[in-house]
Amino acid sequence: MSSATVERPLSRAAGRGSAESGPVETSPRPPRAALLVSRLRAFGRALGLYPIPFLALAGLAAGSFFRYLSPWPQAGSWIWFGTLLAGGLPLVVRTGRRLLGGKFASDVIAMLAILAALLLDQAFAGVIIVLMQSGGEALDWYAFHRASSSLEELLRRAPRVAHRRTDDRIDDVPVEAVRVGDRLVLRTGDVLPVDGIVASAEALLDESTISGEPLPRRRASGESVVSGTLNVGPPFELVAERPAGESQYARIVELVRSAQERKPTILRLADRYAVWFTPLTLAVAAIGWWFTNSPQTALSVLVVATPCPLIIATPIAVVGAVNRASDRGLVVKSGVAIEEIGRAQAVVFDKTGTITSGQPEVERIVELAPTSGVSEILRWSAALEALSSHPLAAAIVRAARVARTPAGTVTEVEEFPGAGMAGVVDGHRVVVGSASLVRSRFHRSLEAEIARVRSETETRGRMLSFVLVDGVVVGAVLFADRVRPGVHEMVDRLTQLGVRHVVLLTGDSEANAREVAEGVGIREWKAELLPEQKVDHVRAYRNRYGSTVMVGDGINDAAALAAASVGVAMGARGAAISAEAADVVLLVDDVTRVVEGVSLGQRMVRIARQGILFGLGASLILMTIAAAGHILPAFGAVLQELIDVAVIFNALRVR
């Protein structure tokens, strides 16, 4: 015997972060000493990872002090030269290795300027170049911290142990030891370790991690089921069809790995300009050397041509965009991601958990017998379901909370795992459960009731629970996965921003895919897709349209996220593997923030391009003057820094 009221479970549900759960108690601000220690640790970490910019800054300051403010001016020159050797040579070696590896980047001119400064004893100009080049790399580090390997995260979720039945005994064995034909026992809450065939009467599975379908699926005896799905019903037995290494879960692991390896390197905005600017600079330097017959002229050209707008100003624009994105709940993992999302020509959405909420909701309650109305059916149902952890039970409880349904007192509760609940609510015997449960235990036939529900509402893609009160079927509860608010407006806005193609890809049924896509204004959809088929479609869109953004949330989306130009993961409630495989993670449970990412990326590229064109234009003018022998290297470095300041201030407009 047990008794409970609805209020207690409802307060627990609200406490899981819902808007109705009341004010959130904030933690007190850390003391100043703790903040100071935290900042010192961050500084130490930056110093350990990128010591060269700190070395260059310290050497520049110390050398200037001795050169101009002490009685030993020669010491300043020695300090500058030592700083140039210690900081410049590692940068030269690093850039040289990239060139040998076929990676042509914007720092080639800086490398040549450092070498020329060493050979021609122009240490001051060389140290400024070292500070500029290493500072750009440090800015990139400051902005982006890559998460741990997505493969490791995916493998951590994979089951390690299987429960194998041998005669009358159940043994726990490593998943790798499972062989084809082995009979396995899956307990409630177990993740299926291998693909197999249901050997019990039926199984109730949460297949959302593989197919994307949020509603639990019933699989009858003899049906094939795949690894990675979750048993949300009573225990059942499974006959292994494939070993673990050949299962659907293992195939997803391999898909993520191959998608990451095959993802082509994207040429960043700065490097695109460097492709033509670097040869032009070398040509002007050679002409200046020939015209003045002085190698110092070539150095002056290299110094004023060192592409600070590419090496420093562009990362500053990227950092500003990344910080602004973070304020809006988007975590961007790389500079390439914010650039590419701004160039998006195709945006591909998963359905479940992305376009839709990803969890079942009560769509409608159909009254099937005279009662006090739908509200009374909801009250009886919620009173029972508040004592269950099943996803459909949670949906009924949420609906009752929204409708402010009064609580009921429950006694004599009996739960049928994965099928329903029974108990006494305010003196009435109430049952809430699936059609199979009602038929087998409480009511001989439901055909008339099911036909009536179908005549009154659309039932395709929906799950039904029936409500019995004192032996009479009084109502049916229809569950559906609701479209998120604002999605239609998001699709329209993407089109306005210049996105040429918006697509829906899902593992769900064709009927559900069509209904959702047409409802939100998406003209193309593909349904009933396996993870590898999603990857194929994403690659096809990349080949056809260029920059392609994929937005998803589940394990089944991880490989497609890795294959896209930019993968965007729903991180608030999505699977950890999708967040790891993605380039951008939405920390808020709002898919419409994708529009803000695209808009911000476009603004960042526009402002960065303005700075680049201004900076390179000014550098071209100075290169012409330097090639005529009218600018010394040290003075050229100062002029270049003035250009840097102007371009940096322009880049800060992104923030």
KAHU-V255761 format. One record per residue. SS is DSSP state (H for helix, E for strand, - for the rest). PSI is psi as a letter, one per 40 degrees, with the letter a starting at -180 (* if undefined). OMEGA is omega in whole degrees, -180 to 180 (* if undefined). Layout:
[[SS PSI OMEGA] [SS PSI OMEGA]]
//
This chain:
[[- i 176] [- i 177] [E i 179] [E i 173] [E i -176] [H d -172] [H d -175] [H d 176] [H d -180] [H d 179] [H d 176] [H d -179] [H d -179] [H d -178] [- e -180] [- f 172] [- e 179] [- i -178] [H d -176] [H e -172] [H e 176] [- i -177] [- i 180] [- h 180] [- h -178] [- i 179] [- i 177] [- i 180] [- i -179] [- i 179] [- i -177] [H d -180] [H d 179] [H d 178] [H d 180] [H d 179] [H d 180] [H d -179] [H d 177] [H d 177] [H d 178] [H d 178] [H d 179] [H d 178] [H d 178] [H d 180] [H d 180] [H d -178] [H d -177] [- g -178] [H d -171] [H d 179] [H d 177] [H d 177] [H d -179] [H d 180] [H d 179] [H d 179] [H d 179] [H d -179] [H d -179] [H d 179] [H d 179] [H d 178] [H d -178] [H d -177] [H d -171] [H e -174] [H e -179] [- i 178] [- e -179] [- g -177] [H d -180] [H d 179] [H d 178] [H d 178] [H d 179] [H d 180] [H d 179] [H d -178] [H d 178] [H d 178] [H d 179] [H d 178] [H d -174] [H d -178] [H d -175] [H d -176] [H d 176] [H d 178] [H d 178] [H d -180] [H d -179] [H d 180] [H d 178] [H d 178] [H d 178] [H d 179] [H d 179] [H d 178] [- e 178] [- e -179] [- g 180] [- h -175] [- i -174] [- e -176] [- e -180] [H d 180] [H d 178] [H d 178] [H d -180] [H d 179] [H d 178] [H d 179] [H d -180] [H d 179] [H d 177] [H d -176] [H d -174] [- e 176] [- f 176] [- g -170] [H d -177] [H d 179] [H d -180] [H d -180] [H d 178] [H d 178] [H d 178] [H d 180] [H d -178] [H d -176] [H d -179] [H d 178] [H d 177] [H d 178] [H d 179] [H d 177] [H d 177] [H d 179] [H d -179] [H d -174] [H d -168] [- h 176] [- h -179] [- i 177] [- i -180] [- i -173] [- h 178] [H d 179] [H d 179] [H d 180] [H d 180] [H d -179] [H d 179] [H d -180] [H d -176] [- h 178] [- i -179] [- d -173] [E i 174] [E i 179] [E h -174] [E h 178] [E h 176] [E h -174] [- b -179] [- e -175] [E i 176] [E h -179] [E i 172] [E h -178] [E i 175] [E i -179] [H d -179] [H e -178] [H e -179] [- h 180] [- i 178] [- h -179] [- e 177] [- i 179] [E h -176] [E i 176] [E h 178] [E h 180] [- i 177] [- h -179] [- e 179] [- i 170] [E h -178] [- h -175] [- d -178] [- i 171] [- i -179] [E a -178] [E h 180] [E h -179] [- e 177] [- a -178] [- d 177] [E i 176] [E i 176] [E h -171] [E i 168] [E h -176] [- e -173] [- d -179] [- d -178] [- d -176] [- d -176] [- e -180] [- h -174] [- d -177] [- h 179] [- i -179] [E h 174] [E h 178] [E h -177] [E i 178] [- h -180] [- e 179] [- i 177] [E h 177] [E i -173] [- i 179] [- i -179] [- e 176] [- i -172] [E h 177] [E h 179] [- e 179] [- a 179] [- i 178] [- i 176] [E i -179] [E i -174] [E h 174] [E h -176] [E h -180] [- d -179] [- i 173] [- i -175] [H d -177] [H e 180] [H e -175] [- i 179] [H d -179] [H d 179] [H d 179] [H d 177] [H d 176] [H d -179] [H d 178] [H d 179] [H d -179] [H d -177] [H d 179] [H d 179] [H d -179] [H d -176] [H e -180] [- h -175] [- i 177] [- h -179] [- h 179] [- h -178] [- i -177] [H d -178] [H d -177] [H d 177] [H d 178] [H d -179] [H d -178] [H d 179] [H d -177] [H d -178] [H d 177] [H d 179] [H d 179] [H d -180] [H d 179] [H d 179] [H d 178] [H d 180] [H d 179] [H d 179] [H d 178] [H d -180] [H d -176] [H d -177] [H e -178] [- f -179] [- h 176] [H d 179] [H d 177] [H d 178] [H d 177] [H d 179] [H d 178] [H d 180] [H d -178] [H d -178] [H e -180] [H e -179] [- h -167] [- g 177] [H d 177] [H d 179] [H d -171] [H d -176] [H d -172] [H d 179] [H d 174] [H d 178] [H d 176] [H d 179] [H d 179] [H d 178] [H d 179] [H d -180] [H d 179] [H d 179] [H d 177] [H d 179] [H d 177] [H d -178] [- e 175] [- e 177] [E h 176] [E h -178] [E h -172] [- e -178] [- i 177] [H d 178] [H d -177] [H d -178] [H d 176] [H d -175] [H d -180] [H d 175] [H d 179] [- e -171] [- h 174] [- d 177] [E h 176] [E h -176] [E h -179] [E h 162] [E i -179] [H c -170] [H h 180] [H e -179] [H c 173] [H d 177] [E i -175] [- d 179] [- e 176] [- i -177] [- i 177] [E i 176] [E h 179] [E d -178] [E i 172] [E h -179] [E h 178] [E h -176] [- e 178] [- i -179] [- h 177] [- a 176] [- e 177] [- i -178] [H d -179] [H d 179] [H d 176] [H d 178] [H d 180] [H d 179] [H d -177] [H d -176] [H d 180] [H d 179] [H d -172] [H e 177] [- e -179] [- e -180] [- i 178] [- e -178] [- i -180] [H d 179] [H d 176] [H d 179] [H d 179] [H d 179] [H d 179] [H d 178] [H d 179] [H d 179] [H d 179] [H d 179] [H d -179] [- e -178] [- f -180] [- h 180] [- i -176] [- i 175] [- i 180] [E h -174] [E h 174] [E i 175] [E f -176] [E h 174] [E h -180] [E h 175] [E g -169] [- h 178] [- e -175] [- d -179] [E a -177] [E i 174] [E i 180] [E i 179] [E h -180] [E h 180] [- f 176] [- e 179] [E h 177] [E h -174] [E h 175] [E h 174] [E h -178] [E a -178] [- i 179] [H d -179] [H d 178] [H d -178] [H d -180] [H d -172] [H d -171] [H d -168] [H e -173] [- h -173] [- d -175] [- i 177] [- e -173] [H d -179] [H d -180] [H d 180] [H d 179] [H d -180] [H d 178] [H d -180] [H d 180] [H d -176] [H e -175] [- i 178] [- h -177] [- e 179] [- h 179] [- e 179] [- i 169] [E i -178] [E h 166] [E h -180] [E i -179] [E h 177] [E h 176] [E h -179] [- f 175] [- e -179] [E h 177] [E h -173] [E e -178] [E i 177] [E h 179] [E h 178] [E h -180] [E i 176] [E i 177] [- h -171] [- i 174] [E h 180] [- i 178] [- i 175] [- e -176] [H d -180] [H d 178] [H d 178] [H d 180] [H d 178] [H d -178] [H d 177] [H d 178] [H d 179] [H d -180] [- e 176] [- e 176] [- h -173] [- d -171] [E h 175] [E h -172] [E i 173] [E h 175] [E h -177] [- i 171] [- e -179] [- i -175] [- i 179] [H d -178] [H d 180] [H d 180] [H d -179] [H d -178] [H d -178] [H d -177] [H d -179] [H d -179] [H d -177] [H e 176] [- e 176] [- h -172] [- e -179] [E h 177] [E i 175] [E h -174] [- i 176] [- f -177] [- h 169] [- i -179] [H d -179] [H d 178] [H d 174] [H d 179] [H d 180] [H d -180] [H d 180] [H d 179] [H d 178] [H d 178] [H d 178] [H d -180] [H d -175] [H d -172] [H e -175] [- b -175] [- h -175] [E h 179] [E h 176] [E h -179] [E h -179] [E a -176] [- d -170] [- i 176] [H d -179] [H e 179] [H e -170] [H d -178] [H d 178] [H d 176] [H d 180] [H d -177] [H d -177] [- i 172] [- d 175] [E h 174] [E h 179] [E h -176] [E i 173] [E g -172] [- e -175] [- d 180] [- e -178] [- i 180] [- i -179] [H d -179] [H d 180] [H d 178] [H d 180] [H d -176] [H e -174] [- i 175] [- d 179] [E h -180] [E h 176] [E h 180] [- e 176] [- i -176] [- g -175] [- h -176] [- d -178] [- e 176] [H e 176] [H d 178] [H d 180] [H d 177] [H d 179] [H d -180] [H d 180] [H d 177] [H d 178] [H d 179] [H d 180] [H d -180] [H d -179] [H d -179] [H d 178] [H d 180] [H d 176] [H d 180] [H d 180] [H d -178] [H d 177] [H d -177] [H d -179] [H d 176] [H d 177] [H d 179] [H d 178] [H d 178] [H d 180] [H d 178] [H d -180] [H d 179] [H d -180] [H d -180] [H d 177] [- e 177] [- f -175] [- e 180] [- h 175] [- i -177] [H d -178] [H d 179] [H d 177] [H d 178] [H d 178] [H d 178] [H d 179] [H d 179] [H d 176] [H d 175] [H d 180] [H d -178] [H d -180] [H d -178] [H d 179] [H d 178] [H d 176] [H d -179] [H d -179] [H e 178] [H d 179] [H d -177] [- * *]]
//
